[in-house]
């Protein structure tokens, strides 16, 4: 019986059009996780092995000829760094023709062992010639870039009569070529390539001979460097192109010095332009723990270097040490003052990149520590919501440089000294007569100076100290003229200081003439004769007396 039209239910009309809603798929039934701490078994996957991996597998197969292929697969799958492959793959790779192809690929390029697929090269003869040319340019210390590489390939293609359709005209091949032959773009630093290596060898031999009399702790090096402490980083990470800021090109000079075993890092010397920087306030700079000097160019001068040398020489005299100081041939390093306990050794020009330890990485390490602290400080400034996070004053910069110098380890300093190859073999090196004689004479001179200017020391005390220093080598007849000269000036302080000046001049003259290279007995004899001659000739001269004895 048909349903009447009036009985069909009518749908209620929508008041507002409903938005479209996509049906969501029904969620599958979730399985309950097993109540256990055991890790689920990882799914085995095949690895795309490199050529080096297959060479390792071939070597293992040759060493275990009776081992089945399945056992070999299981062995490599259970290693700490597993190599996953199937038994079928191993069977295919062990075929003679496949193995010979892989072994042949090993010798194709320098970077072949890290490759996973054979590199298709249309003209291997051109590539080998191009790589040989790159090595030839390296041997000549010449720079090679991408355009030169492209031009040279075109010439080789003409030389080998390569058809026009096989020639590479774009730049895309350069990247794959460099990757295959392990060629990287590197920045060239310094001027080391302009130096003759034979000159470097000769300089190292010269320095080894000069440093033989000294122990490792008594060999020092000092060098200055320009320091742009206020310049923010000019490179950084970003998602889009950014405009740069105005660079602060203010420069200060820092003098860095240390000994060869890293046990004595000398105090840094700072040289700026301002005589009294505003950031130091009213407190004197010396009281704030900095050795700061200034001039118009903020650079080392002979006057500043002489002041620094005198300060170091005074310290070595108080410690009764004789040291060797290596410095470069910068014009500011040539001074009139001759130190008592420091032998200044000037390095040959243009060889400092090879033979100067401070240039071998010590100064670079100081700057690296400073830059790291500088960036950490910028992060702290950003957390404090400051506008210019890289702004820094001279006092804070000098403090950070001082901390950076403290962070340079003894091991780093030792490695930099060893890298230069200028140190003698301290295990086999014997003490040179020069060091033993000059050290004893220096100590004896200290006794004579104290006896001349001090009213508390008597003649027997001076003689006993001289005997204690020289031991069996003490000869009273050699020191008697000097003692008598001091006794004659006992009641005249000005004459006593003049005698000290003459005695010091005699000892310096002995060192300059090289008499300490002789045997000890002859050296002392000549030294005694010089003392007698100088004190006899100069007593009547009207010479100016130095104000301070340590400046002699």
PyMOL commands that set and color helices and strands:
alter all, ss='L'
color gray80, all
select helices_A, chain A and resi 5-7+51-63+69-77+87-93+96-105+112-114+124-139+146-159+164-166+172-180+192-194+197-211+216-218+278-280+286-288+302-318+331-333+352-355+357-360+362-383+394-407+410-420+433-453+459-473+476-488+493-513+515-517+520-538+549-551
alter helices_A, ss='H'
color red, helices_A
select strands_A, chain A and resi 219-227+252-259+269-272+291-294+323-327+342-346
alter strands_A, ss='S'
color yellow, strands_A
deselect
rebuild
show_as cartoon
